[in-house]
Amino acid sequence: MAKIFVVFGATGSQGGVVVSDLLRLGGKYAVRAVTRNPESDKSKKLAEAGLTLVQADMNNLASLKKAVKGAHYIFAVTDFITAGNVQTETKQGLNILEAAKTTLDTLEAYIWSSLPDARTQPIPYQNVVHFNSKNDIAKEIRRSAVGRVLTEVRLGPYYQNFVKAPQDYGPQKQSDGSWVLMLPVNAATRMPFTSVQDLGRLITVIVEDPAKYRTKTVSVVSQ
Ligand SMILES: NC(=O)c1ccc[n+]([C@@H]2O[C@H](COP(=O)([O-])OP(=O)(O)OC[C@H]3O[C@@H](n4cnc5c(N)ncnc54)[C@H](OP(=O)(O)O)[C@@H]3O)[C@@H](O)[C@H]2O)c1
C-alpha cells in the first residue's frame, strides 16, 4: 500500500509544488493535502488533480492529529503572514509537532520548512522575527522524538516574489529605461534567491532516501 504523505500549505507556494511533484510520481504516495477550506478554488483544483484533501487548522491541535494520523512523511510549513505574529506562528509550528508525535510508529521523515537563524549569523540580527519563530520551532522539534526523523529545508527569497508582488519586490523601471532591483542590502551582497518550484523536486529526493537526510539541514538556492 502507498505510504501516506501529509503536506501542509498544500494550497500555497511551498506545499503546492510539493503536492504537484508528488502527484507526478503517479500514486507512489498517498498524498493528503492539508487546507483550512476544502471548498476554496485552490482546494478544488487539487481535488480535481487527484489529491485527497484533509481539513485542518494549525491553530487546532485536534484537527491536526486527525490530519496526520498514520503518516509516513510530513512536510510542514507555517505561514507567518497569515499567522500575523511570531507567537501565533510559533504555536502553530508546535501544534504540528505535537500532532506529529502521535505518528511516531509510522513516521519516516518530518520535513520542516525553516529559515536560517539570523541571531546566530556572523553579523547577528535579533529581530528577524519570522526567522526566529522558525528556528524556535526547529529547536523544539530537535529536542523531541520527532527530531530523529527531522530534515530541515531552508529556502531563500522566492524569485516568484518578483511576479507575485512586483510593486514590492520586482525590479523598477527607471526614467533612462534601465531596471533597478532595490533591496536593503549592500550592493555587493550575494542573495540566495530560490525558485520555489525547486522545493518539490528536493522533497521527492529526500523521501526517496529519508535516512540519508535525517537530522540534516538542506539549504536551497536556484540559478
Ligand atoms: N516569500 C518568500 O520569499 C519566502 C522565502 C522563504 C520562506 N518563506 C516562508 O514561507 C512561509 C509561507 O509559505 P508559502 O509561501 O507557501 O505561503 P502561501 O503561498 O501564502 O500559502 C499559505 C499556506 O498556508 C496555509 N495556511 C495558512 N494558515 C493556516 C492555518 N492556520 N492552518 C492550516 N493551513 C494554513 C494556507 O492554506 P489554506 O488557506 O488552504 O488553509 C496556504 O496553503 C512563510 O512562513 C515565509 O516565512 C517565504
PDBQT file of the ligand as one rigid body, heavy atoms in Angstrom, charges set to zero:
ROOT
HETATM    1  N1  LIG A 301       8.109  34.527   0.196  1.00  0.00    +0.000 N 
HETATM    2  C1  LIG A 301       9.377  34.155   0.291  1.00  0.00    +0.000 C 
HETATM    3  O1  LIG A 301      10.269  34.611  -0.441  1.00  0.00    +0.000 OA
HETATM    4  C2  LIG A 301       9.758  33.119   1.330  1.00  0.00    +0.000 A 
HETATM    5  C3  LIG A 301      11.036  32.544   1.290  1.00  0.00    +0.000 A 
HETATM    6  C4  LIG A 301      11.363  31.556   2.239  1.00  0.00    +0.000 A 
HETATM    7  C5  LIG A 301      10.430  31.186   3.208  1.00  0.00    +0.000 A 
HETATM    8  N2  LIG A 301       9.194  31.792   3.210  1.00  0.00    +0.000 N 
HETATM    9  C6  LIG A 301       8.240  31.376   4.263  1.00  0.00    +0.000 C 
HETATM   10  O2  LIG A 301       7.194  30.668   3.623  1.00  0.00    +0.000 OA
HETATM   11  C7  LIG A 301       6.068  30.641   4.512  1.00  0.00    +0.000 C 
HETATM   12  C8  LIG A 301       4.781  30.681   3.709  1.00  0.00    +0.000 C 
HETATM   13  O3  LIG A 301       4.764  29.639   2.770  1.00  0.00    +0.000 OA
HETATM   14  P1  LIG A 301       4.133  29.871   1.326  1.00  0.00    +0.000 P 
HETATM   15  O4  LIG A 301       4.924  30.904   0.610  1.00  0.00    +0.000 OA
HETATM   16  O5  LIG A 301       3.953  28.528   0.719  1.00  0.00    +0.000 OA
HETATM   17  O6  LIG A 301       2.702  30.532   1.733  1.00  0.00    +0.000 OA
HETATM   18  P2  LIG A 301       1.440  30.903   0.830  1.00  0.00    +0.000 P 
HETATM   19  O7  LIG A 301       1.681  30.647  -0.606  1.00  0.00    +0.000 OA
HETATM   20  O8  LIG A 301       0.996  32.271   1.260  1.00  0.00    +0.000 OA
HETATM   21  O9  LIG A 301       0.345  29.841   1.348  1.00  0.00    +0.000 OA
HETATM   22  C9  LIG A 301      -0.011  29.775   2.709  1.00  0.00    +0.000 C 
HETATM   23  C10 LIG A 301      -0.491  28.361   3.005  1.00  0.00    +0.000 C 
HETATM   24  O10 LIG A 301      -0.642  28.204   4.431  1.00  0.00    +0.000 OA
HETATM   25  C11 LIG A 301      -1.901  27.617   4.690  1.00  0.00    +0.000 C 
HETATM   26  N3  LIG A 301      -2.359  28.108   5.996  1.00  0.00    +0.000 N 
HETATM   27  C12 LIG A 301      -2.309  29.384   6.452  1.00  0.00    +0.000 A 
HETATM   28  N4  LIG A 301      -2.769  29.435   7.712  1.00  0.00    +0.000 NA
HETATM   29  C13 LIG A 301      -3.133  28.166   8.040  1.00  0.00    +0.000 A 
HETATM   30  C14 LIG A 301      -3.674  27.572   9.213  1.00  0.00    +0.000 A 
HETATM   31  N5  LIG A 301      -3.978  28.297  10.296  1.00  0.00    +0.000 N 
HETATM   32  N6  LIG A 301      -3.898  26.240   9.221  1.00  0.00    +0.000 NA
HETATM   33  C15 LIG A 301      -3.635  25.476   8.120  1.00  0.00    +0.000 A 
HETATM   34  N7  LIG A 301      -3.101  25.984   6.981  1.00  0.00    +0.000 NA
HETATM   35  C16 LIG A 301      -2.865  27.315   6.948  1.00  0.00    +0.000 A 
HETATM   36  C17 LIG A 301      -2.808  28.048   3.550  1.00  0.00    +0.000 C 
HETATM   37  O11 LIG A 301      -3.807  27.049   3.386  1.00  0.00    +0.000 OA
HETATM   38  P3  LIG A 301      -5.393  27.335   3.268  1.00  0.00    +0.000 P 
HETATM   39  O12 LIG A 301      -5.582  28.803   3.034  1.00  0.00    +0.000 OA
HETATM   40  O13 LIG A 301      -5.836  26.475   2.122  1.00  0.00    +0.000 OA
HETATM   41  O14 LIG A 301      -5.920  26.867   4.565  1.00  0.00    +0.000 OA
HETATM   42  C18 LIG A 301      -1.826  28.037   2.370  1.00  0.00    +0.000 C 
HETATM   43  O15 LIG A 301      -1.757  26.759   1.795  1.00  0.00    +0.000 OA
HETATM   44  C19 LIG A 301       6.190  31.870   5.412  1.00  0.00    +0.000 C 
HETATM   45  O16 LIG A 301       6.171  31.489   6.766  1.00  0.00    +0.000 OA
HETATM   46  C20 LIG A 301       7.536  32.507   4.990  1.00  0.00    +0.000 C 
HETATM   47  O17 LIG A 301       8.280  32.965   6.100  1.00  0.00    +0.000 OA
HETATM   48  C21 LIG A 301       8.828  32.700   2.286  1.00  0.00    +0.000 A 
ENDROOT
TORSDOF 0
